[in-house]
Amino acid sequence: PQPGLRNFPCGSSSVGQSFLEGRLENASNRGSVYHQKSQSLLSGHVVGPSTSQGSGYNFRSMEMWGWDQNLLNWNFDQINLLQSSWRPSTRKTYKVAWSRWLKWAEKHGINPTNPDGSALARFLADLFLIDKLSYNTILLHKSVIATLCNANSSGILGSHTLVKHVLKSIALKQPVASRPSTWNIDDLLSYLTNRKIDSNNTFITSRHTAALLLLCSGRRIHDLTLFRVDSDHLIISNDYVILWPVFGSKTDSATYRQSGWKLLKNSENVNLDPVYWIHRTIDILKDRRKSATCNNLFMNIRGQAKPASRAVIAGWIRSLLLEANIIATPGSFRSAVASKNWSQDLPIDNILARGNWRAEGTFRKFYKRQVRPAVAKSDSIVNLFDPIN
């Protein structure tokens, strides 16, 4: 059979939205990447010959729209490899910016996949003048457009003179906002110390263990999904526990892996003893692990047994903060713990290693905050965690 071409309207914002959702329904005037042997587009779904109505293609996501002319001779395995460089979280972040660009391009008669620098500069100016977006959000939009449009011109597009000057003007017109303070982890530690914790309750135990791990380390909630309880990833004793996360942290790459977590026993306060609560979590969830045939440390509590996702664990943490009357988001743990350590004069290298930061500038620019005074003092648990290689 001959390779088919499926067409779609490159200037349609509705099509752009469809594309980002992973499905394209309508046919029009623009050819898409199609591979003869696999009879698939970027997603690899099997499709039939082109028709006037258009049966629709299932796309994996938006990431290579605009790159189609550069990928005409690529086979499915090559395209699939290229797609794997995109994290789901990145796709989700880019989706809103790309949809906004499609609508603007359609309104102004601009080819959305091959704009010039002047068009991009106008778009960024309108984001500031009309949509009232912040400078950092506008920078994200610039990055999205420069990345997803014609691959041959992406570098030129992002560094175009008009683009650079519009961004400079926006930066000058937006004064630097004062950095907000962060909550004091002593308030949560005090709450956990003084409450009775039901160690036979699966939800309470799982939530408490997750909170202790975050308070001890200051790492990401997502990192908690990488723990396993098999002998290759867990060393456990009465005095300490060592957890070796599987590959998948935000900073993991072919040349770098996040360190192991060594949690030490707290003999003075069982409520703040990570070793005890890790033991308890392993034991109380063993039946759900067996049912799901997996070895994740954290499992979902309700419904069919399966590993707890980042969203599920974040929900646990959110409920705990509410109970403790702390107005904060689950993701703020990372900044709160690191900022507390900074306020207690921990060496910067120690803070970076504990939080698994690759660069000091990232911590200083995005995470270091003034810590609010604590309502009640609490014992420190900073000495209960060591990053190990």
Rosetta blueprint (number, residue, H / E / L):
1 P L
2 Q L
3 P L
4 G L
5 L L
6 R L
7 N E
8 F L
9 P L
10 C L
11 G L
12 S L
13 S H
14 S H
15 V H
16 G H
17 Q H
18 S H
19 F H
20 L H
21 E H
22 G L
23 R E
24 L E
25 E L
26 N L
27 A L
28 S L
29 N L
30 R L
31 G E
32 S L
33 V L
34 Y L
35 H E
36 Q L
37 K L
38 S L
39 Q L
40 S E
41 L L
42 L L
43 S L
44 G L
45 H L
46 V L
47 V L
48 G L
49 P L
50 S L
51 T L
52 S L
53 Q L
54 G L
55 S L
56 G L
57 Y E
58 N E
59 F L
60 R L
61 S L
62 M L
63 E L
64 M L
65 W L
66 G L
67 W L
68 D H
69 Q H
70 N H
71 L L
72 L L
73 N L
74 W L
75 N L
76 F H
77 D H
78 Q H
79 I H
80 N H
81 L H
82 L H
83 Q H
84 S L
85 S L
86 W L
87 R L
88 P H
89 S H
90 T H
91 R H
92 K H
93 T H
94 Y H
95 K H
96 V H
97 A H
98 W H
99 S H
100 R H
101 W H
102 L H
103 K H
104 W H
105 A H
106 E H
107 K H
108 H L
109 G L
110 I L
111 N L
112 P L
113 T L
114 N L
115 P L
116 D L
117 G H
118 S H
119 A H
120 L H
121 A H
122 R H
123 F H
124 L H
125 A H
126 D H
127 L H
128 F H
129 L H
130 I L
131 D L
132 K L
133 L L
134 S L
135 Y H
136 N H
137 T H
138 I H
139 L H
140 L H
141 H H
142 K H
143 S H
144 V H
145 I H
146 A H
147 T H
148 L H
149 C L
150 N L
151 A H
152 N H
153 S H
154 S H
155 G H
156 I H
157 L H
158 G H
159 S L
160 H L
161 T H
162 L H
163 V H
164 K H
165 H H
166 V H
167 L H
168 K H
169 S H
170 I H
171 A H
172 L H
173 K H
174 Q L
175 P L
176 V L
177 A L
178 S L
179 R L
180 P L
181 S L
182 T E
183 W L
184 N L
185 I H
186 D H
187 D H
188 L H
189 L H
190 S H
191 Y H
192 L H
193 T H
194 N H
195 R L
196 K L
197 I L
198 D L
199 S L
200 N L
201 N L
202 T H
203 F H
204 I H
205 T H
206 S H
207 R H
208 H H
209 T H
210 A H
211 A H
212 L H
213 L H
214 L H
215 L H
216 C H
217 S H
218 G L
219 R L
220 R L
221 I H
222 H H
223 D H
224 L H
225 T H
226 L H
227 F L
228 R E
229 V L
230 D L
231 S L
232 D L
233 H L
234 L E
235 I E
236 I E
237 S L
238 N L
239 D L
240 Y E
241 V E
242 I E
243 L E
244 W L
245 P L
246 V L
247 F L
248 G L
249 S L
250 K L
251 T L
252 D L
253 S L
254 A L
255 T L
256 Y L
257 R L
258 Q L
259 S L
260 G E
261 W E
262 K E
263 L E
264 L E
265 K L
266 N L
267 S L
268 E L
269 N L
270 V H
271 N H
272 L H
273 D L
274 P H
275 V H
276 Y H
277 W H
278 I H
279 H H
280 R H
281 T H
282 I H
283 D H
284 I H
285 L L
286 K H
287 D H
288 R H
289 R H
290 K H
291 S H
292 A H
293 T L
294 C L
295 N L
296 N E
297 L L
298 F L
299 M E
300 N L
301 I L
302 R L
303 G L
304 Q L
305 A L
306 K L
307 P E
308 A L
309 S L
310 R H
311 A H
312 V H
313 I H
314 A H
315 G H
316 W H
317 I H
318 R H
319 S H
320 L H
321 L H
322 L H
323 E H
324 A L
325 N L
326 I L
327 I L
328 A L
329 T L
330 P H
331 G H
332 S H
333 F H
334 R H
335 S H
336 A H
337 V H
338 A H
339 S H
340 K H
341 N H
342 W H
343 S H
344 Q L
345 D L
346 L L
347 P L
348 I H
349 D H
350 N H
351 I H
352 L H
353 A H
354 R H
355 G H
356 N L
357 W L
358 R L
359 A L
360 E H
361 G H
362 T H
363 F H
364 R H
365 K H
366 F H
367 Y H
368 K L
369 R L
370 Q L
371 V E
372 R L
373 P L
374 A L
375 V L
376 A L
377 K L
378 S L
379 D L
380 S L
381 I L
382 V H
383 N H
384 L H
385 F E
386 D E
387 P E
388 I E
389 N L
